Amino acid sequence: MTRQELGAILGPLFARVRGLVVFGKVAASTASGDGQTIQAEAQAGEDTGNVQHLEPFGFTSRPKAGAEALLLSINEEEEVVIVVGDRRYRLKGLLAGEVALYNDTTGVSVELRNTPPRVVIVAPKVEIRTLAGVLTPIDGVLTGKAIDPYTGQTHFALGNASGKVFAEK
């Protein structure tokens, strides 16, 4: 078999494999019901229509137009978006191994830092919501019904034998 004959046989297969994963730009996102769809423009300039956005378990986001998307073609009629990123808003300054959650323009982030090990929350207001109530730091002091008003410590830190952070009503 000649090289040309082999190319003629395998050419369509190679073209299909190359088209399985496509890079594109988000045109719009829609969140409704149980999922989210993304309309993207593939690198070749074709509009994908509304494509299901598969998100990792426990994480969700609503990408803005202009974000980058990686589309996976499942078959000739179905595509899914498997990851979306947006370099415009990416949090900078993390060291190797550090992780952060962040949003687009407000500067709000939750950072898991290594040196020294700590969790950094950057926000104009922080609320910790539990089934028993809300804790809110105000002027650097954590307030809420589970906080001792004299020491500022949680009931658990003060030796609450039950191990419960919030006292029973």
BABARO-229005 format. One record per residue: residue number from 1; residue in three letters; x, y, z of N, C-alpha, C in turn. Coordinates in nm, 4 decimals, decimal comma. Example, Ala and Ser with C-alpha at 12.3 -4.5 7.8 and 13.67 -1.06 7.14 Angstrom:
! BABARO-229005
+-----+-----+----------+----------+----------+----------+----------+----------+----------+----------+----------+
|   n | res |     n.px |     n.py |     n.pz |    ca.px |    ca.py |    ca.pz |     c.px |     c.py |     c.pz |
+-----+-----+----------+----------+----------+----------+----------+----------+----------+----------+----------+
|   1 | ALA |   1,3190 |  -0,5690 |   0,7800 |   1,2300 |  -0,4500 |   0,7800 |   1,3200 |  -0,3300 |   0,7800 |
|   2 | SER |   1,2850 |  -0,2250 |   0,7080 |   1,3670 |  -0,1060 |   0,7140 |   1,2900 |   0,0030 |   0,7870 |
+-----+-----+----------+----------+----------+----------+----------+----------+----------+----------+----------+
! end
This chain:
! BABARO-229005
+-----+-----+----------+----------+----------+----------+----------+----------+----------+----------+----------+
|   n | res |     n.px |     n.py |     n.pz |    ca.px |    ca.py |    ca.pz |     c.px |     c.py |     c.pz |
+-----+-----+----------+----------+----------+----------+----------+----------+----------+----------+----------+
|   1 | MET |   0,0856 |  -0,1165 |   0,0000 |   0,0000 |   0,0000 |   0,0000 |   0,0907 |   0,1234 |   0,0000 |
|   2 | THR |   0,0559 |   0,2165 |  -0,0844 |   0,1371 |   0,3381 |  -0,0943 |   0,0988 |   0,4365 |   0,0150 |
|   3 | ARG |   0,1846 |   0,5340 |   0,0307 |   0,1591 |   0,6401 |   0,1283 |   0,0310 |   0,7164 |   0,0928 |
|   4 | GLN |   0,0083 |   0,7399 |  -0,0336 |  -0,1111 |   0,8118 |  -0,0783 |  -0,2367 |   0,7311 |  -0,0508 |
|   5 | GLU |  -0,2318 |   0,6024 |  -0,0737 |  -0,3477 |   0,5168 |  -0,0467 |  -0,3784 |   0,5128 |   0,1033 |
|   6 | LEU |  -0,2730 |   0,5017 |   0,1844 |  -0,2904 |   0,5016 |   0,3290 |  -0,3482 |   0,6355 |   0,3757 |
|   7 | GLY |  -0,2990 |   0,7454 |   0,3197 |  -0,3508 |   0,8782 |   0,3525 |  -0,4972 |   0,8910 |   0,3161 |
|   8 | ALA |  -0,5370 |   0,8343 |   0,2023 |  -0,6765 |   0,8403 |   0,1590 |  -0,7666 |   0,7622 |   0,2537 |
|   9 | ILE |  -0,7168 |   0,6524 |   0,3081 |  -0,7958 |   0,5701 |   0,4002 |  -0,8028 |   0,6343 |   0,5389 |
|  10 | LEU |  -0,6887 |   0,6814 |   0,5892 |  -0,6823 |   0,7321 |   0,7257 |  -0,7138 |   0,8810 |   0,7376 |
|  11 | GLY |  -0,7120 |   0,9534 |   0,6273 |  -0,7371 |   1,0972 |   0,6298 |  -0,8660 |   1,1356 |   0,6995 |
|  12 | PRO |  -0,9799 |   1,0752 |   0,6645 |  -1,1061 |   1,1102 |   0,7329 |  -1,1022 |   1,0785 |   0,8836 |
|  13 | LEU |  -1,0347 |   0,9698 |   0,9207 |  -1,0225 |   0,9349 |   1,0617 |  -0,9409 |   1,0405 |   1,1362 |
|  14 | PHE |  -0,8290 |   1,0813 |   1,0797 |  -0,7466 |   1,1845 |   1,1425 |  -0,8229 |   1,3162 |   1,1539 |
|  15 | ALA |  -0,8997 |   1,3515 |   1,0530 |  -0,9786 |   1,4752 |   1,0575 |  -1,0815 |   1,4678 |   1,1695 |
|  16 | ARG |  -1,1432 |   1,3524 |   1,1869 |  -1,2432 |   1,3351 |   1,2934 |  -1,1792 |   1,3444 |   1,4314 |
|  17 | VAL |  -1,0642 |   1,2802 |   1,4493 |  -0,9947 |   1,2835 |   1,5778 |  -0,9527 |   1,4261 |   1,6110 |
|  18 | ARG |  -0,9028 |   1,5005 |   1,5121 |  -0,8623 |   1,6396 |   1,5350 |  -0,9816 |   1,7258 |   1,5753 |
|  19 | GLY |  -1,1003 |   1,6904 |   1,5319 |  -1,2189 |   1,7688 |   1,5646 |  -1,2892 |   1,7282 |   1,6932 |
|  20 | LEU |  -1,2360 |   1,6288 |   1,7658 |  -1,3005 |   1,5831 |   1,8888 |  -1,2954 |   1,6876 |   1,9993 |
|  21 | VAL |  -1,1847 |   1,7550 |   2,0120 |  -1,1683 |   1,8585 |   2,1134 |  -1,1390 |   1,9894 |   2,0419 |
|  22 | VAL |  -1,2219 |   2,0905 |   2,0692 |  -1,2127 |   2,2174 |   1,9984 |  -1,2052 |   2,3310 |   2,1001 |
|  23 | PHE |  -1,1226 |   2,4289 |   2,0719 |  -1,1085 |   2,5480 |   2,1552 |  -1,2048 |   2,6530 |   2,1037 |
|  24 | GLY |  -1,2722 |   2,7254 |   2,1941 |  -1,3656 |   2,8283 |   2,1507 |  -1,3784 |   2,9407 |   2,2514 |
|  25 | LYS |  -1,4619 |   3,0383 |   2,2186 |  -1,4903 |   3,1523 |   2,3065 |  -1,6376 |   3,1484 |   2,3450 |
|  26 | VAL |  -1,6666 |   3,1770 |   2,4724 |  -1,8041 |   3,1810 |   2,5216 |  -1,8720 |   3,3051 |   2,4657 |
|  27 | ALA |  -1,9890 |   3,2856 |   2,4049 |  -2,0701 |   3,3983 |   2,3583 |  -2,1751 |   3,4340 |   2,4640 |
|  28 | ALA |  -2,2297 |   3,3309 |   2,5310 |  -2,3310 |   3,3522 |   2,6348 |  -2,3422 |   3,2259 |   2,7189 |
|  29 | SER |  -2,3896 |   3,2420 |   2,8434 |  -2,4172 |   3,1259 |   2,9280 |  -2,5565 |   3,1418 |   2,9869 |
|  30 | THR |  -2,6233 |   3,0288 |   3,0039 |  -2,7588 |   3,0287 |   3,0578 |  -2,7669 |   2,9244 |   3,1682 |
|  31 | ALA |  -2,8080 |   2,9663 |   3,2870 |  -2,8270 |   2,8736 |   3,3982 |  -2,9763 |   2,8553 |   3,4182 |
|  32 | SER |  -3,0204 |   2,7317 |   3,4089 |  -3,1619 |   2,7043 |   3,4313 |  -3,1777 |   2,5603 |   3,4756 |
|  33 | GLY |  -3,2735 |   2,5384 |   3,5623 |  -3,3027 |   2,4025 |   3,6069 |  -3,1820 |   2,3360 |   3,6693 |
|  34 | ASP |  -3,1527 |   2,2170 |   3,6230 |  -3,0454 |   2,1374 |   3,6816 |  -2,9089 |   2,1646 |   3,6221 |
|  35 | GLY |  -2,9013 |   2,2424 |   3,5165 |  -2,7719 |   2,2580 |   3,4523 |  -2,7491 |   2,3948 |   3,3943 |
|  36 | GLN |  -2,6467 |   2,4017 |   3,3158 |  -2,6068 |   2,5260 |   3,2537 |  -2,5688 |   2,4968 |   3,1089 |
|  37 | THR |  -2,6062 |   2,5856 |   3,0218 |  -2,5654 |   2,5710 |   2,8832 |  -2,4797 |   2,6901 |   2,8439 |
|  38 | ILE |  -2,3928 |   2,6661 |   2,7489 |  -2,3033 |   2,7692 |   2,6993 |  -2,3153 |   2,7745 |   2,5484 |
|  39 | GLN |  -2,3254 |   2,8943 |   2,4982 |  -2,3205 |   2,9155 |   2,3542 |  -2,1798 |   2,9646 |   2,3255 |
|  40 | ALA |  -2,1098 |   2,8956 |   2,2380 |  -1,9704 |   2,9293 |   2,2110 |  -1,9461 |   2,9393 |   2,0617 |
|  41 | GLU |  -1,8418 |   3,0110 |   2,0290 |  -1,7964 |   3,0171 |   1,8905 |  -1,6675 |   2,9378 |   1,8844 |
|  42 | ALA |  -1,6692 |   2,8299 |   1,8079 |  -1,5516 |   2,7447 |   1,7964 |  -1,4413 |   2,8191 |   1,7225 |
|  43 | GLN |  -1,3198 |   2,7707 |   1,7362 |  -1,2042 |   2,8355 |   1,6763 |  -1,2202 |   2,8522 |   1,5256 |
|  44 | ALA |  -1,2892 |   2,7612 |   1,4636 |  -1,3097 |   2,7687 |   1,3190 |  -1,4155 |   2,8718 |   1,2817 |
|  45 | GLY |  -1,4755 |   2,9387 |   1,3822 |  -1,5737 |   3,0418 |   1,3548 |  -1,7171 |   2,9941 |   1,3550 |
|  46 | GLU |  -1,7391 |   2,8659 |   1,3806 |  -1,8757 |   2,8137 |   1,3805 |  -1,9407 |   2,8307 |   1,5165 |
|  47 | ASP |  -2,0696 |   2,8621 |   1,5161 |  -2,1473 |   2,8793 |   1,6383 |  -2,1929 |   2,7414 |   1,6842 |
|  48 | THR |  -2,1707 |   2,7096 |   1,8125 |  -2,2057 |   2,5767 |   1,8617 |  -2,3519 |   2,5643 |   1,9017 |
|  49 | GLY |  -2,4232 |   2,6757 |   1,9128 |  -2,5571 |   2,6692 |   1,9693 |  -2,5446 |   2,6488 |   2,1189 |
|  50 | ASN |  -2,6503 |   2,6050 |   2,1852 |  -2,6450 |   2,5824 |   2,3293 |  -2,5882 |   2,4446 |   2,3579 |
|  51 | VAL |  -2,4763 |   2,4423 |   2,4304 |  -2,4049 |   2,3189 |   2,4618 |  -2,4039 |   2,3021 |   2,6130 |
|  52 | GLN |  -2,4273 |   2,1814 |   2,6590 |  -2,4271 |   2,1541 |   2,8018 |  -2,2877 |   2,1784 |   2,8593 |
|  53 | HIS |  -2,2815 |   2,2461 |   2,9748 |  -2,1546 |   2,2725 |   3,0424 |  -2,1422 |   2,1751 |   3,1585 |
|  54 | LEU |  -2,0501 |   2,0807 |   3,1479 |  -2,0258 |   1,9859 |   3,2562 |  -1,9290 |   2,0495 |   3,3546 |
|  55 | GLU |  -1,9696 |   2,0590 |   3,4801 |  -1,8862 |   2,1212 |   3,5822 |  -1,8389 |   2,0157 |   3,6811 |
|  56 | PRO |  -1,7205 |   2,0354 |   3,7410 |  -1,6752 |   1,9400 |   3,8421 |  -1,7714 |   1,9380 |   3,9597 |
|  57 | PHE |  -1,7906 |   1,8231 |   4,0198 |  -1,8798 |   1,8100 |   4,1347 |  -1,8368 |   1,9068 |   4,2449 |
|  58 | GLY |  -1,9327 |   1,9792 |   4,3001 |  -1,9063 |   2,0687 |   4,4114 |  -1,8632 |   2,2083 |   4,3714 |
|  59 | PHE |  -1,8451 |   2,2341 |   4,2431 |  -1,8030 |   2,3657 |   4,1959 |  -1,8973 |   2,4121 |   4,0860 |
|  60 | THR |  -1,9266 |   2,5387 |   4,0854 |  -2,0073 |   2,5935 |   3,9774 |  -1,9650 |   2,7368 |   3,9525 |
|  61 | SER |  -1,9852 |   2,7827 |   3,8323 |  -1,9568 |   2,9213 |   3,7981 |  -2,0418 |   2,9580 |   3,6777 |
|  62 | ARG |  -2,0569 |   3,0842 |   3,6538 |  -2,1330 |   3,1313 |   3,5389 |  -2,0392 |   3,2177 |   3,4559 |
|  63 | PRO |  -1,9783 |   3,1602 |   3,3513 |  -1,8794 |   3,2349 |   3,2737 |  -1,9394 |   3,3516 |   3,1969 |
|  64 | LYS |  -1,8576 |   3,4546 |   3,1795 |  -1,8982 |   3,5722 |   3,1034 |  -1,8598 |   3,5537 |   2,9571 |
|  65 | ALA |  -1,9259 |   3,6303 |   2,8712 |  -1,8907 |   3,6295 |   2,7295 |  -1,7438 |   3,6672 |   2,7154 |
|  66 | GLY |  -1,6747 |   3,5974 |   2,6286 |  -1,5332 |   3,6225 |   2,6066 |  -1,4429 |   3,5230 |   2,6771 |
|  67 | ALA |  -1,4990 |   3,4442 |   2,7711 |  -1,4195 |   3,3411 |   2,8380 |  -1,3837 |   3,2330 |   2,7362 |
|  68 | GLU |  -1,2817 |   3,1564 |   2,7688 |  -1,2361 |   3,0505 |   2,6788 |  -1,2980 |   2,9181 |   2,7203 |
|  69 | ALA |  -1,3354 |   2,8371 |   2,6229 |  -1,4005 |   2,7094 |   2,6507 |  -1,3350 |   2,5983 |   2,5705 |
|  70 | LEU |  -1,3315 |   2,4819 |   2,6294 |  -1,2840 |   2,3625 |   2,5616 |  -1,4049 |   2,2733 |   2,5386 |
|  71 | LEU |  -1,4356 |   2,2474 |   2,4122 |  -1,5535 |   2,1692 |   2,3762 |  -1,5122 |   2,0298 |   2,3336 |
|  72 | LEU |  -1,5880 |   1,9317 |   2,3786 |  -1,5625 |   1,7926 |   2,3452 |  -1,6793 |   1,7412 |   2,2629 |
|  73 | SER |  -1,6502 |   1,6867 |   2,1470 |  -1,7530 |   1,6304 |   2,0609 |  -1,7741 |   1,4842 |   2,0989 |
|  74 | ILE |  -1,8935 |   1,4535 |   2,1493 |  -1,9236 |   1,3167 |   2,1915 |  -1,9577 |   1,2305 |   2,0706 |
|  75 | ASN |  -2,0377 |   1,2851 |   1,9824 |  -2,0685 |   1,2195 |   1,8558 |  -2,0962 |   1,3300 |   1,7540 |
|  76 | GLU |  -2,1418 |   1,2958 |   1,6382 |  -2,1595 |   1,3957 |   1,5329 |  -2,2664 |   1,4993 |   1,5657 |
|  77 | GLU |  -2,3537 |   1,4685 |   1,6623 |  -2,4650 |   1,5587 |   1,6923 |  -2,4591 |   1,6198 |   1,8320 |
|  78 | GLU |  -2,3644 |   1,5784 |   1,9156 |  -2,3646 |   1,6254 |   2,0535 |  -2,2253 |   1,6689 |   2,0984 |
|  79 | GLU |  -2,2206 |   1,7891 |   2,1584 |  -2,0977 |   1,8419 |   2,2148 |  -2,1245 |   1,8809 |   2,3594 |
|  80 | VAL |  -2,0199 |   1,8838 |   2,4408 |  -2,0278 |   1,9345 |   2,5770 |  -1,9079 |   2,0249 |   2,6005 |
|  81 | VAL |  -1,9263 |   2,1237 |   2,6875 |  -1,8150 |   2,2073 |   2,7305 |  -1,7580 |   2,1403 |   2,8544 |
|  82 | ILE |  -1,6282 |   2,1081 |   2,8513 |  -1,5695 |   2,0361 |   2,9644 |  -1,4902 |   2,1263 |   3,0586 |
|  83 | VAL |  -1,4497 |   2,2435 |   3,0120 |  -1,3800 |   2,3368 |   3,1007 |  -1,3902 |   2,4775 |   3,0426 |
|  84 | VAL |  -1,4015 |   2,5763 |   3,1318 |  -1,4048 |   2,7167 |   3,0913 |  -1,3037 |   2,7916 |   3,1772 |
|  85 | GLY |  -1,2267 |   2,8751 |   3,1145 |  -1,1312 |   2,9588 |   3,1863 |  -1,1427 |   3,1012 |   3,1375 |
|  86 | ASP |  -1,0931 |   3,1954 |   3,2176 |  -1,0984 |   3,3346 |   3,1753 |  -0,9743 |   3,4066 |   3,2255 |
|  87 | ARG |  -0,8780 |   3,4220 |   3,1373 |  -0,7502 |   3,4845 |   3,1721 |  -0,7658 |   3,6285 |   3,2181 |
|  88 | ARG |  -0,8745 |   3,6928 |   3,1788 |  -0,8938 |   3,8334 |   3,2149 |  -0,9050 |   3,8530 |   3,3652 |
|  89 | TYR |  -0,9559 |   3,7532 |   3,4364 |  -0,9835 |   3,7692 |   3,5789 |  -0,9026 |   3,6747 |   3,6671 |
|  90 | ARG |  -0,8133 |   3,5981 |   3,6079 |  -0,7367 |   3,4989 |   3,6815 |  -0,6623 |   3,5634 |   3,7980 |
|  91 | LEU |  -0,6702 |   3,5005 |   3,9157 |  -0,6009 |   3,5481 |   4,0340 |  -0,4515 |   3,5205 |   4,0177 |
|  92 | LYS |  -0,3718 |   3,6219 |   4,0410 |  -0,2271 |   3,6087 |   4,0242 |  -0,1589 |   3,6075 |   4,1605 |
|  93 | GLY |  -0,0382 |   3,5588 |   4,1655 |   0,0402 |   3,5619 |   4,2882 |   0,0381 |   3,4335 |   4,3694 |
|  94 | LEU |  -0,0247 |   3,3275 |   4,3189 |  -0,0233 |   3,2020 |   4,3924 |   0,1128 |   3,1338 |   4,3765 |
|  95 | LEU |   0,1563 |   3,0665 |   4,4807 |   0,2781 |   2,9862 |   4,4736 |   0,2413 |   2,8455 |   4,4286 |
|  96 | ALA |   0,3402 |   2,7678 |   4,3867 |   0,3169 |   2,6300 |   4,3429 |   0,2440 |   2,5534 |   4,4529 |
|  97 | GLY |   0,1358 |   2,4864 |   4,4171 |   0,0589 |   2,4070 |   4,5113 |  -0,0542 |   2,4813 |   4,5801 |
|  98 | GLU |  -0,0624 |   2,6131 |   4,5641 |  -0,1690 |   2,6887 |   4,6277 |  -0,2934 |   2,6905 |   4,5395 |
|  99 | VAL |  -0,4097 |   2,7104 |   4,6028 |  -0,5381 |   2,7019 |   4,5354 |  -0,6220 |   2,8226 |   4,5747 |
| 100 | ALA |  -0,7070 |   2,8687 |   4,4823 |  -0,7944 |   2,9816 |   4,5159 |  -0,9256 |   2,9725 |   4,4388 |
| 101 | LEU |  -1,0309 |   3,0243 |   4,4992 |  -1,1585 |   3,0486 |   4,4338 |  -1,1694 |   3,1994 |   4,4207 |
| 102 | TYR |  -1,2162 |   3,2470 |   4,3080 |  -1,2259 |   3,3919 |   4,2886 |  -1,3360 |   3,4224 |   4,1899 |
| 103 | ASN |  -1,3769 |   3,5500 |   4,1851 |  -1,4796 |   3,5893 |   4,0894 |  -1,4210 |   3,6878 |   3,9889 |
| 104 | ASP |  -1,5074 |   3,7541 |   3,9151 |  -1,4582 |   3,8312 |   3,8008 |  -1,3896 |   3,9620 |   3,8358 |
| 105 | THR |  -1,4570 |   4,0572 |   3,8933 |  -1,3967 |   4,1894 |   3,9061 |  -1,3970 |   4,2488 |   4,0455 |
| 106 | THR |  -1,4622 |   4,1881 |   4,1414 |  -1,4726 |   4,2511 |   4,2723 |  -1,3524 |   4,2247 |   4,3617 |
| 107 | GLY |  -1,2647 |   4,1331 |   4,3228 |  -1,1481 |   4,1033 |   4,4043 |  -1,1758 |   4,0094 |   4,5194 |
| 108 | VAL |  -1,2950 |   3,9527 |   4,5247 |  -1,3295 |   3,8592 |   4,6310 |  -1,2636 |   3,7244 |   4,6004 |
| 109 | SER |  -1,1980 |   3,6673 |   4,7030 |  -1,1340 |   3,5378 |   4,6823 |  -1,1245 |   3,4608 |   4,8136 |
| 110 | VAL |  -1,1125 |   3,3287 |   4,8008 |  -1,0801 |   3,2394 |   4,9109 |  -0,9547 |   3,1665 |   4,8664 |
| 111 | GLU |  -0,8485 |   3,1843 |   4,9422 |  -0,7179 |   3,1326 |   4,9010 |  -0,6660 |   3,0329 |   5,0039 |
| 112 | LEU |  -0,6175 |   2,9193 |   4,9576 |  -0,5535 |   2,8195 |   5,0429 |  -0,4031 |   2,8374 |   5,0223 |
| 113 | ARG |  -0,3388 |   2,9033 |   5,1167 |  -0,1976 |   2,9405 |   5,1053 |  -0,1090 |   2,8416 |   5,1803 |
| 114 | ASN |   0,0141 |   2,8271 |   5,1321 |   0,1071 |   2,7306 |   5,1900 |   0,2078 |   2,7913 |   5,2870 |
| 115 | THR |   0,2520 |   2,9146 |   5,2632 |   0,3620 |   2,9705 |   5,3403 |   0,3217 |   3,1006 |   5,4068 |
| 116 | PRO |   0,2913 |   3,1072 |   5,5322 |   0,2643 |   2,9922 |   5,6188 |   0,1286 |   2,9323 |   5,5837 |
| 117 | PRO |   0,1026 |   2,8067 |   5,6212 |  -0,0262 |   2,7443 |   5,5899 |  -0,1419 |   2,8260 |   5,6492 |
| 118 | ARG |  -0,2352 |   2,8650 |   5,5633 |  -0,3475 |   2,9461 |   5,6092 |  -0,4552 |   2,9527 |   5,5024 |
| 119 | VAL |  -0,5741 |   2,9943 |   5,5441 |  -0,6834 |   3,0248 |   5,4531 |  -0,7006 |   3,1754 |   5,4555 |
| 120 | VAL |  -0,6967 |   3,2380 |   5,3378 |  -0,7112 |   3,3827 |   5,3288 |  -0,8434 |   3,4116 |   5,2581 |
| 121 | ILE |  -0,9302 |   3,4879 |   5,3243 |  -1,0567 |   3,5298 |   5,2640 |  -1,0468 |   3,6796 |   5,2397 |
| 122 | VAL |  -1,0589 |   3,7187 |   5,1140 |  -1,0515 |   3,8600 |   5,0781 |  -1,1907 |   3,9021 |   5,0327 |
| 123 | ALA |  -1,2556 |   3,9892 |   5,1109 |  -1,3911 |   4,0339 |   5,0780 |  -1,4261 |   4,1538 |   5,1651 |
| 124 | PRO |  -1,5153 |   4,2399 |   5,1160 |  -1,5577 |   4,3523 |   5,1992 |  -1,6449 |   4,3073 |   5,3170 |
| 125 | LYS |  -1,7101 |   4,1919 |   5,3054 |  -1,7929 |   4,1388 |   5,4132 |  -1,7848 |   3,9872 |   5,4076 |
| 126 | VAL |  -1,7735 |   3,9233 |   5,5237 |  -1,7658 |   3,7778 |   5,5313 |  -1,8776 |   3,7297 |   5,6220 |
| 127 | GLU |  -1,9551 |   3,6333 |   5,5763 |  -2,0572 |   3,5683 |   5,6578 |  -2,0302 |   3,4194 |   5,6568 |
| 128 | ILE |  -2,0384 |   3,3588 |   5,7722 |  -2,0266 |   3,2143 |   5,7828 |  -2,1653 |   3,1648 |   5,8195 |
| 129 | ARG |  -2,2321 |   3,0983 |   5,7276 |  -2,3693 |   3,0524 |   5,7505 |  -2,3681 |   2,9056 |   5,7908 |
| 130 | THR |  -2,4366 |   2,8773 |   5,8989 |  -2,4513 |   2,7405 |   5,9449 |  -2,5998 |   2,7114 |   5,9589 |
| 131 | LEU |  -2,6331 |   2,5893 |   5,9912 |  -2,7738 |   2,5559 |   6,0134 |  -2,8265 |   2,6231 |   6,1390 |
| 132 | ALA |  -2,7355 |   2,6621 |   6,2281 |  -2,7775 |   2,7211 |   6,3543 |  -2,7720 |   2,8732 |   6,3551 |
| 133 | GLY |  -2,7121 |   2,9343 |   6,2561 |  -2,7055 |   3,0794 |   6,2575 |  -2,5970 |   3,1334 |   6,1673 |
| 134 | VAL |  -2,5697 |   3,2626 |   6,1802 |  -2,4716 |   3,3313 |   6,0965 |  -2,3682 |   3,3968 |   6,1856 |
| 135 | LEU |  -2,2404 |   3,3773 |   6,1525 |  -2,1311 |   3,4452 |   6,2202 |  -2,0797 |   3,5523 |   6,1263 |
| 136 | THR |  -2,0603 |   3,6734 |   6,1753 |  -2,0150 |   3,7832 |   6,0904 |  -1,9013 |   3,8586 |   6,1580 |
| 137 | PRO |  -1,7821 |   3,8623 |   6,0947 |  -1,6761 |   3,9461 |   6,1501 |  -1,7096 |   4,0937 |   6,1255 |
| 138 | ILE |  -1,7106 |   4,1743 |   6,2317 |  -1,7367 |   4,3174 |   6,2202 |  -1,6195 |   4,3894 |   6,2855 |
| 139 | ASP |  -1,5534 |   4,4735 |   6,2103 |  -1,4374 |   4,5468 |   6,2607 |  -1,3347 |   4,4533 |   6,3229 |
| 140 | GLY |  -1,3123 |   4,3381 |   6,2593 |  -1,2115 |   4,2445 |   6,3072 |  -1,2555 |   4,1559 |   6,4210 |
| 141 | VAL |  -1,3807 |   4,1668 |   6,4650 |  -1,4309 |   4,0854 |   6,5752 |  -1,5414 |   3,9959 |   6,5230 |
| 142 | LEU |  -1,5301 |   3,8662 |   6,5517 |  -1,6313 |   3,7708 |   6,5081 |  -1,7480 |   3,7770 |   6,6053 |
| 143 | THR |  -1,8683 |   3,7997 |   6,5534 |  -1,9860 |   3,8075 |   6,6383 |  -2,0863 |   3,7013 |   6,5965 |
| 144 | GLY |  -2,1697 |   3,6619 |   6,6878 |  -2,2736 |   3,5627 |   6,6597 |  -2,3106 |   3,4927 |   6,7889 |
| 145 | LYS |  -2,4178 |   3,4124 |   6,7854 |  -2,4655 |   3,3542 |   6,9100 |  -2,3728 |   3,2449 |   6,9635 |
| 146 | ALA |  -2,2780 |   3,1960 |   6,8831 |  -2,1850 |   3,0942 |   6,9307 |  -2,0546 |   3,1547 |   6,9811 |
| 147 | ILE |  -2,0469 |   3,2873 |   6,9898 |  -1,9239 |   3,3547 |   7,0295 |  -1,9373 |   3,4089 |   7,1719 |
| 148 | ASP |  -1,8379 |   3,3808 |   7,2541 |  -1,8364 |   3,4351 |   7,3890 |  -1,8116 |   3,5853 |   7,3797 |
| 149 | PRO |  -1,9013 |   3,6682 |   7,4339 |  -1,8884 |   3,8129 |   7,4164 |  -1,7677 |   3,8728 |   7,4885 |
| 150 | TYR |  -1,7096 |   3,8016 |   7,5849 |  -1,5969 |   3,8556 |   7,6617 |  -1,4623 |   3,8203 |   7,5996 |
| 151 | THR |  -1,4516 |   3,6981 |   7,5438 |  -1,3228 |   3,6536 |   7,4892 |  -1,3196 |   3,6566 |   7,3368 |
| 152 | GLY |  -1,4358 |   3,6540 |   7,2731 |  -1,4410 |   3,6476 |   7,1276 |  -1,4167 |   3,5085 |   7,0735 |
| 153 | GLN |  -1,4016 |   3,4104 |   7,1627 |  -1,3775 |   3,2729 |   7,1196 |  -1,5098 |   3,1993 |   7,0986 |
| 154 | THR |  -1,5035 |   3,0941 |   7,0167 |  -1,6235 |   3,0125 |   6,9981 |  -1,6454 |   2,9276 |   7,1223 |
| 155 | HIS |  -1,7677 |   2,8822 |   7,1427 |  -1,7984 |   2,7961 |   7,2564 |  -1,7126 |   2,6701 |   7,2517 |
| 156 | PHE |  -1,6842 |   2,6205 |   7,1316 |  -1,6029 |   2,4999 |   7,1169 |  -1,4613 |   2,5265 |   7,1686 |
| 157 | ALA |  -1,4029 |   2,6417 |   7,1306 |  -1,2674 |   2,6745 |   7,1745 |  -1,2613 |   2,6924 |   7,3256 |
| 158 | LEU |  -1,3727 |   2,7298 |   7,3884 |  -1,3772 |   2,7504 |   7,5333 |  -1,4013 |   2,6204 |   7,6091 |
| 159 | GLY |  -1,4074 |   2,5080 |   7,5387 |  -1,4215 |   2,3793 |   7,6056 |  -1,5631 |   2,3293 |   7,6153 |
| 160 | ASN |  -1,6505 |   2,3703 |   7,5233 |  -1,7866 |   2,3197 |   7,5194 |  -1,7789 |   2,1678 |   7,5102 |
| 161 | ALA |  -1,8170 |   2,0982 |   7,6141 |  -1,8017 |   1,9534 |   7,6198 |  -1,8806 |   1,8804 |   7,5121 |
| 162 | SER |  -1,9893 |   1,9412 |   7,4644 |  -2,0711 |   1,8733 |   7,3643 |  -2,0016 |   1,8687 |   7,2297 |
| 163 | GLY |  -1,9015 |   1,9572 |   7,2100 |  -1,8341 |   1,9638 |   7,0810 |  -1,9128 |   2,0417 |   6,9783 |
| 164 | LYS |  -2,0306 |   2,0930 |   7,0181 |  -2,1132 |   2,1685 |   6,9256 |  -2,0703 |   2,3149 |   6,9278 |
| 165 | VAL |  -2,0590 |   2,3744 |   6,8117 |  -2,0175 |   2,5137 |   6,8045 |  -2,1297 |   2,6039 |   6,8531 |
| 166 | PHE |  -2,2532 |   2,5698 |   6,8230 |  -2,3667 |   2,6518 |   6,8620 |  -2,4427 |   2,5829 |   6,9752 |
| 167 | ALA |  -2,4818 |   2,6611 |   7,0726 |  -2,5615 |   2,6079 |   7,1832 |  -2,7010 |   2,5739 |   7,1342 |
| 168 | GLU |  -2,7597 |   2,4728 |   7,1946 |  -2,8971 |   2,4331 |   7,1606 |  -2,9932 |   2,5409 |   7,2091 |
| 169 | LYS |  -3,1027 |   2,5606 |   7,1368 |  -3,2050 |   2,6573 |   7,1795 |  -3,2980 |   2,5923 |   7,2781 |
+-----+-----+----------+----------+----------+----------+----------+----------+----------+----------+----------+
! end
